[in-house]
């Protein structure tokens, strides 16, 4: 059944980083890839690299590589591709082995949620990965260290680098420690609930049409935007939702729409 209250089920991509301290008490900026910076990051990852060059590659954005080819042997997109596959396998493995009560459908939805850019960006923000990335001047000037997609991709690259530096079991262990509280929260609070699909099914049942999402507004800097979407059913506006990405805003609009319909006594079971 549709949850009666979506307030506790809000996708964690709405994560807000802690308020920054006053300027006078801010920590000194970290110089990316110095020995001290790498030591700090490895401590946060709970993994020490045998080959630090793999970690440096994972932290190198293509903008830095193209601007300073003499200072880097490669950039992180290939190892990010690998990390995406390792992460997907590790999350699937963890859900299957650690949660015997989950159905195939539940595991599929949980996996999609847990490997999403929003969750990766939340985890990356939690260990302040943006401080360690090697960026080109152009990307730096546009707030690259705070871009959700960029820090999420970097975290995937780091997971790929850990796999190359060790093996699958070690990489899975790092992922398990990194994701432990997020997985528990997602299962206990049903944060993987597929609001958009449920609303789509309901709209097709009631009106034989699909929901329509319209962008109402977007505000904030390019690296810190907030989007607001309104969802329409049968050409009628039903609810709005906001988020740090268009996808999140639409999910929250669907969640609000389902809550409104639930209050009206209209529900649909989700398989």
C-alpha positions as CSV (number, residue, x, y, z in Angstrom):
1,X,0.0,0.0,0.0
2,X,1.0,3.6,-0.5
3,X,2.6,5.1,2.7
4,X,0.2,7.5,4.4
5,X,3.1,9.8,5.3
6,X,6.0,10.4,3.0
7,X,7.8,12.7,5.4
8,X,9.9,9.9,6.8
9,X,10.4,8.4,3.4
10,X,12.0,11.3,1.7
11,X,15.0,10.2,-0.5
12,X,18.3,10.9,1.1
13,X,19.4,12.9,-1.8
14,X,17.8,15.8,0.1
15,X,20.9,15.5,2.4
16,X,22.1,18.9,3.5
17,X,25.8,19.2,4.4
18,X,26.6,20.6,7.8
19,X,26.5,24.4,8.1
20,X,30.0,25.8,7.3
21,X,31.8,27.4,10.3
22,X,32.6,31.1,10.3
23,X,35.3,32.2,8.0
24,X,37.8,32.8,10.8
25,X,37.5,29.2,12.0
26,X,37.5,27.4,8.6
27,X,40.1,24.7,8.3
28,X,43.0,25.4,5.9
29,X,42.3,24.2,2.4
30,X,43.7,20.8,1.5
31,X,46.2,20.6,-1.3
32,X,44.9,17.6,-3.4
33,X,47.1,14.5,-3.4
34,X,49.8,15.7,-1.0
35,X,51.0,12.9,1.4
36,X,49.0,14.4,4.3
37,X,45.9,14.7,2.2
38,X,46.1,11.1,0.9
39,X,46.7,9.8,4.5
40,X,43.6,11.7,5.7
41,X,41.5,10.4,2.9
42,X,42.6,6.8,3.3
43,X,41.8,7.1,7.0
44,X,38.3,8.1,6.1
45,X,38.0,5.3,3.6
46,X,39.4,2.7,6.1
47,X,41.7,1.5,3.4
48,X,45.4,2.1,2.8
49,X,46.5,1.7,-0.8
50,X,49.5,-0.4,-1.7
51,X,49.8,1.6,-4.9
52,X,49.0,5.3,-4.2
53,X,49.1,6.1,-7.9
54,X,45.8,4.3,-8.3
55,X,44.2,6.6,-5.7
56,X,45.7,9.6,-7.4
57,X,44.3,8.5,-10.7
58,X,40.9,8.1,-9.1
59,X,41.1,11.6,-7.8
60,X,42.1,13.2,-11.1
61,X,39.4,14.8,-13.2
62,X,39.8,15.0,-16.9
63,X,40.0,18.9,-16.7
64,X,43.2,18.6,-14.6
65,X,44.7,16.0,-17.0
66,X,44.1,18.1,-20.1
67,X,45.5,21.2,-18.4
68,X,48.4,19.5,-16.8
69,X,49.3,16.4,-18.8
70,X,52.8,16.5,-17.4
71,X,51.6,16.1,-13.9
72,X,49.2,13.1,-14.4
73,X,49.4,9.8,-16.3
74,X,45.7,9.5,-16.7
75,X,42.3,10.6,-15.4
76,X,39.6,8.8,-13.6
77,X,36.9,7.9,-16.1
78,X,38.1,4.4,-16.9
79,X,38.5,3.4,-13.3
80,X,35.1,5.1,-12.5
81,X,33.5,2.7,-15.1
82,X,35.1,-0.2,-13.3
83,X,34.0,1.1,-9.9
84,X,30.4,1.4,-11.0
85,X,30.4,-2.3,-11.8
86,X,32.2,-3.3,-8.6
87,X,29.8,-1.2,-6.5
88,X,26.8,-2.7,-8.2
89,X,28.1,-6.3,-7.6
90,X,29.0,-5.5,-4.0
91,X,25.6,-4.0,-3.1
92,X,23.8,-6.9,-4.7
93,X,26.0,-9.3,-2.8
94,X,25.5,-7.5,0.5
95,X,21.7,-7.3,0.0
96,X,21.5,-11.0,-0.9
97,X,23.7,-12.4,1.8
98,X,22.8,-10.1,4.7
99,X,19.0,-9.7,4.2
100,X,17.4,-13.1,3.5
101,X,13.9,-11.7,4.0
102,X,14.2,-9.3,1.0
103,X,12.4,-10.4,-2.2
104,X,13.9,-10.1,-5.6
105,X,11.8,-7.0,-6.3
106,X,12.8,-5.3,-3.1
107,X,16.5,-6.1,-3.7
108,X,16.2,-4.7,-7.2
109,X,14.7,-1.4,-6.0
110,X,17.1,-1.1,-3.1
111,X,20.1,-1.6,-5.4
112,X,18.9,1.0,-7.8
113,X,18.4,3.4,-4.9
114,X,21.7,2.7,-3.2
115,X,23.9,3.1,-6.3
116,X,22.1,6.2,-7.5
117,X,24.1,9.5,-8.0
118,X,22.2,11.0,-5.1
119,X,23.3,8.4,-2.6
120,X,26.9,8.4,-3.9
121,X,27.0,12.2,-3.6
122,X,25.7,12.0,-0.1
123,X,28.4,9.5,0.9
124,X,31.1,11.5,-0.9
125,X,30.0,14.7,0.8
126,X,30.2,12.8,4.2
127,X,34.0,12.3,3.8
128,X,34.5,15.6,1.9
129,X,35.9,14.0,-1.2
130,X,35.6,17.3,-3.0
131,X,38.6,18.6,-1.1
132,X,40.9,16.0,-2.5
133,X,40.0,16.0,-6.2
134,X,42.5,17.3,-8.8
135,X,40.6,19.8,-10.9
136,X,41.5,22.0,-13.8
137,X,41.2,25.8,-13.3
138,X,38.0,26.0,-15.3
139,X,36.2,23.3,-13.4
140,X,37.6,24.8,-10.1
141,X,36.2,28.2,-10.9
142,X,32.6,26.8,-11.5
143,X,32.4,25.1,-8.2
144,X,33.4,21.6,-9.3
145,X,34.3,20.5,-5.8
146,X,30.7,20.7,-4.8
147,X,29.1,19.3,-7.9
148,X,27.1,16.2,-7.0
149,X,27.7,14.4,-10.2
150,X,31.5,15.0,-10.0
151,X,32.0,13.9,-6.4
152,X,29.7,10.9,-7.0
153,X,31.8,9.8,-10.0
154,X,35.0,10.3,-8.0
155,X,33.7,8.0,-5.2
156,X,33.0,5.3,-7.9
157,X,36.5,5.8,-9.2
158,X,37.9,5.3,-5.7
159,X,36.0,2.0,-5.3
160,X,37.4,0.9,-8.7
161,X,40.9,1.8,-7.6
162,X,40.5,-0.2,-4.3
163,X,39.4,-3.2,-6.4
164,X,42.5,-2.9,-8.6
165,X,44.8,-2.4,-5.6
166,X,43.4,-5.4,-3.8
167,X,40.6,-7.8,-4.8
168,X,36.8,-8.0,-4.9
169,X,36.4,-9.2,-1.2
170,X,38.4,-6.2,0.1
171,X,36.5,-3.8,-2.1
172,X,33.2,-5.3,-0.9
173,X,34.3,-4.9,2.7
174,X,35.1,-1.2,2.1
175,X,31.7,-0.7,0.4
176,X,29.9,-2.5,3.3
177,X,31.5,-0.3,5.9
178,X,30.8,2.8,3.8
179,X,27.1,1.9,3.2
180,X,26.2,0.2,6.5
181,X,24.0,2.9,8.0
182,X,22.6,3.9,4.5
183,X,21.5,0.4,3.8
184,X,19.8,0.0,7.2
185,X,18.1,3.3,6.9
186,X,16.8,2.5,3.4
187,X,15.4,-0.9,4.5
188,X,13.9,0.4,7.8
189,X,12.4,3.6,6.4
190,X,11.5,2.2,2.9
191,X,13.5,4.9,1.2
192,X,13.7,2.7,-1.9
193,X,10.0,3.0,-2.4
194,X,9.4,3.7,-6.1
195,X,7.1,6.7,-6.0
196,X,7.2,7.6,-9.7
197,X,6.4,4.1,-10.9
198,X,3.6,3.7,-8.4
199,X,2.1,7.1,-9.5
200,X,2.5,6.1,-13.1
201,X,0.6,2.8,-12.6
202,X,-2.1,4.6,-10.7
203,X,-2.5,7.3,-13.4
204,X,-2.7,4.6,-16.1
205,X,-5.4,2.7,-14.1
206,X,-7.5,5.8,-13.4
207,X,-7.1,7.9,-16.5
208,X,-5.1,5.7,-19.1
209,X,-2.6,8.5,-19.2
210,X,0.9,9.1,-17.7
211,X,1.7,11.7,-15.1
212,X,3.3,14.9,-16.4
213,X,6.1,16.7,-14.6
214,X,6.6,20.4,-15.2
215,X,9.5,22.5,-14.0
216,X,8.2,25.3,-11.9
217,X,11.4,27.0,-10.8
218,X,15.1,26.5,-10.3
219,X,17.3,28.7,-8.0
220,X,20.8,28.8,-6.7
221,X,24.3,28.6,-8.2
222,X,25.1,26.1,-10.9
223,X,26.8,23.8,-8.4
224,X,24.0,24.1,-5.7
225,X,20.7,24.4,-7.5
226,X,17.3,23.6,-6.1
227,X,14.6,22.5,-8.5
228,X,10.8,22.6,-8.0
229,X,8.5,20.4,-10.1
230,X,4.7,20.1,-10.2
231,X,3.1,16.8,-11.2
232,X,-0.1,16.7,-13.2
233,X,-2.6,13.8,-13.4
234,X,-5.2,13.9,-16.1
235,X,-4.0,17.4,-17.0
236,X,-4.7,18.6,-13.5
237,X,-2.0,19.8,-11.1
238,X,-1.8,17.6,-8.0
239,X,1.4,18.2,-6.0
240,X,4.8,19.8,-6.0
241,X,8.2,18.6,-4.9
242,X,11.7,20.1,-4.6
243,X,15.2,18.7,-4.7
244,X,18.9,19.3,-5.5
245,X,18.4,17.5,-8.8
246,X,15.5,17.3,-11.3
247,X,15.2,13.6,-10.6
248,X,14.9,14.2,-6.9
249,X,12.4,17.0,-7.3
250,X,10.2,14.8,-9.5
251,X,10.4,11.9,-7.0
252,X,9.4,14.2,-4.1
253,X,6.5,15.5,-6.3
254,X,5.3,12.0,-6.9
255,X,5.6,11.2,-3.2
256,X,3.5,14.2,-2.3
257,X,1.0,13.3,-5.0
258,X,0.6,9.7,-3.6
259,X,0.1,11.1,-0.2
260,X,-2.6,13.4,-1.4
261,X,-4.3,10.6,-3.3
262,X,-4.0,8.3,-0.2
263,X,-5.8,11.0,1.8
264,X,-8.6,10.9,-0.7
265,X,-8.9,7.1,-0.4
266,X,-7.2,6.3,-3.7
267,X,-4.4,3.7,-3.4
268,X,-2.6,1.1,-5.5
269,X,-0.5,-1.8,-4.4
270,X,3.1,-1.8,-5.6
271,X,4.7,-5.1,-6.6
